[in-house]
Amino acid sequence: MTDYDSGYGRPPLHTRFKPGQSGSPKGRPKGTVSFRSDFPEELAELIAVPGDSGKLCTKRRAIVRKLISEAISGDAKDATALISLCARLFPENEEADPRVADDDAFVEKLAERERQAADADSTIAERNDE
């Protein structure tokens, strides 16, 4: 019997790796899939489109369709995700589309109108509190 006590964090001496011996001598087997290689393949698989009988599309397209339809229906999380995705996929270039500038001006006008309405509401509320 030896003076060595095996236990938690102290494996028996005969089962320890010998100096210079790897814990995984063969390493990762060749041909095993990684997440990076498996993910695009999974998204490219065809599935049946819900609602369209017999029509097929890729999982990627189904996800995009669902994201867009949820954003259109008013889901704020999906709308935010869609906007950030578009910003990453389609960065703004130097040549601005005039329609986008018009849209930005329209959105700014709406925001200003909302700010003015909020200010008016707070003023009315302050007068009522006095």
C-alpha positions in Angstrom: 0.0 0.0 0.0 1.2 3.5 -0.8 1.2 6.7 1.2 -0.8 8.4 -1.6 -4.5 8.9 -1.0 -6.6 9.2 -4.1 -9.8 11.1 -4.1 -11.4 14.2 -5.6 -8.8 16.0 -7.8 -6.3 13.3 -7.0 -6.7 10.4 -9.4 -4.9 7.1 -8.7 -1.3 7.1 -9.9 -1.8 4.2 -12.3 -4.6 6.0 -14.2 -2.8 9.4 -14.6 -1.4 10.5 -18.0 2.3 9.7 -18.3 4.6 12.7 -18.9 4.3 13.7 -22.6 1.1 11.6 -23.1 -1.9 13.5 -24.5 -5.3 13.1 -23.0 -6.7 12.6 -26.5 -4.0 10.9 -28.5 -6.0 10.5 -31.7 -7.6 14.0 -31.4 -10.8 15.0 -33.0 -11.8 12.5 -35.7 -11.5 13.8 -39.2 -14.8 14.5 -40.9 -16.7 15.4 -37.8 -19.0 18.4 -38.4 -18.6 21.6 -36.6 -21.3 24.2 -35.9 -19.8 26.5 -38.5 -20.1 23.9 -41.3 -23.4 22.3 -40.1 -25.4 25.5 -39.7 -25.5 26.6 -43.4 -26.3 23.1 -44.5 -29.2 23.0 -42.0 -30.6 26.3 -43.2 -30.4 25.2 -46.8 -32.6 22.2 -46.3 -36.1 22.3 -47.9 -39.3 22.2 -45.9 -42.9 22.4 -46.8 -44.3 25.9 -46.6 -47.1 26.2 -44.0 -50.3 27.2 -45.7 -49.2 26.4 -49.3 -50.0 22.8 -50.2 -47.0 21.1 -51.7 -44.8 24.2 -52.0 -41.2 23.9 -50.7 -38.7 26.5 -49.6 -35.5 26.5 -47.6 -35.5 26.9 -43.9 -33.6 30.2 -44.3 -36.3 31.6 -46.5 -39.0 30.4 -44.0 -37.3 32.1 -41.2 -37.0 35.4 -43.1 -40.7 35.2 -44.2 -41.8 34.6 -40.6 -39.6 37.4 -39.3 -41.0 39.9 -41.8 -44.6 38.8 -41.3 -44.3 39.2 -37.5 -42.7 42.6 -37.9 -45.5 43.7 -40.2 -48.1 42.5 -37.8 -46.7 44.7 -35.1 -44.3 42.6 -33.1 -41.7 45.1 -31.8 -39.0 42.6 -31.1 -39.2 41.1 -34.6 -39.3 44.6 -36.1 -36.1 45.6 -34.2 -34.4 42.4 -35.2 -35.4 42.9 -38.9 -34.1 46.5 -38.9 -30.8 45.5 -37.3 -30.4 42.7 -39.8 -31.1 45.0 -42.7 -28.6 47.5 -41.3 -25.9 44.8 -41.2 -26.7 43.3 -44.6 -27.3 46.5 -46.5 -24.9 49.2 -45.1 -25.7 52.7 -46.3 -23.6 53.8 -49.2 -22.7 57.4 -50.3 -25.4 57.6 -52.9 -28.5 58.1 -50.8 -31.8 57.1 -52.3 -34.1 60.2 -52.4 -37.0 58.1 -51.2 -35.1 57.2 -48.0 -34.4 60.9 -47.4 -38.1 61.7 -47.8 -39.0 58.8 -45.4 -36.5 60.1 -42.8 -38.0 63.6 -43.0 -41.5 62.1 -42.6 -40.4 60.1 -39.6 -38.7 63.1 -38.1 -41.9 65.2 -38.5 -43.9 62.4 -36.8 -41.5 62.3 -33.9 -41.6 66.0 -33.5 -45.4 65.9 -33.5 -45.4 63.2 -30.9 -42.9 65.2 -28.7 -45.2 68.3 -29.0 -48.2 66.2 -28.0 -46.4 64.8 -25.0 -45.3 68.3 -23.9 -48.8 69.5 -24.2 -50.2 66.6 -22.2 -47.6 67.2 -19.5 -48.4 70.9 -19.4 -52.1 70.1 -19.0 -51.4 67.6 -16.3 -49.3 70.1 -14.4 -52.1 72.7 -14.6 -54.6 70.2 -13.3 -52.3 69.3 -10.4 -52.1 73.0 -9.3 
